[in-house]
Amino acid sequence: MRRQSRPTLLILLALLVFIPVFAQVKPKPKVAQPSEQLSQFKRIIAKANLTFTAPTGFREIPAIDNEDFTFNYAMDIPGKGFEVWYVVRSQKENWASYNRAFLNSKSRVANPDSVYADLGNAQAAAFTDGSNQYFVRTLPPNVLKRYNADAGRSYLLNLLDMPETKHYQYALLVSVQKFHTSTVMMVCFTNQKGPEFYKNVERAGSSIKFKPAPVNVDKLTERTDEQ
């Protein structure tokens, strides 16, 4: 009997040692997978040399994409009556066409670095009655710096009463551009143009930025050698 109880005792001791260890091992929480809309948007901004990080408190909503309005991504702030829509346009193909036009004197292609103004004007007209009765402002350097942009405009709009814009009354449209790179248009919707609205606009704007232009190390070295 003593010989039989000895292995049993060892097994019991082993179980007492390992059971607490197994009990402490918890399964790792599942990482939330990005939606198809967000995945597609990230592919677009990667090609356009941009970065995007959704601000805290914002929630993804379906972006409108029809014959009248086409946007790549959209978010709102639940319970705050605030939405933001984004559209991104890469200029790489436009610049290729523009450069080819120089070889053909009969071709007329708009300078791609003016796209931000054309896109902003067209979208502002689509959201309003088309009479250009809205406030347009050229963005100053300190605002452009937030986006790492080279040029930009903002448009304060009184919106048409449309189901597409969910009957919002006002919008602030911001169109910014990195020359030779891409254009971003952001439209923020509200029914109240108070301080909280403009704070939310800044938060929405801080989510997307152009990547800084790479520094040419060889040129910096050449300048240092010359000095």
Buried (B, 14 or more C-beta within 10 A) or exposed (E): EEEEEEEEEEEEEEEEEEEEEEEEEEEEEEEEEEEEBBEEBBEBBEEBBBEBEBBEEBEBBEBBEEEEBEBBBBBBBEEBBBBBBBBBBBBEEBBEEBEEBEEEEEEEBEEBBEBBBBBBBEBBBEBBEEEEEBEBEEBEEEBBEBBBBBBBBBBBBEBBEEEEBEEBBBBBBBBBBBBBBBBBBBBBBBEEEEEBBEEBBEBBBEBBBBBEEEEEEEEEEEEEEEE
